């Protein structure tokens, strides 16, 4: 029986790539689930660091919770915010409302 070492190597390498890929996928899915609701403290910092650059400080009670969602998603594009920063800012504004 003749063993083709190239096929064994190729199969082993493909398996290793799949295992490594799945482990990274697992970590990112777990991290994403953890932060989907936003964080108040990070939101307060992101709000000060980003929103106040162009706007006067606004009272979170100026808009309803649903209006803050629409506003922050609109401003996300203009300010170049990540999805997580946007969720954090929404959490901060809605909790302060």
Beta strands, then each sheet from edge to edge (+ up, - down):
end
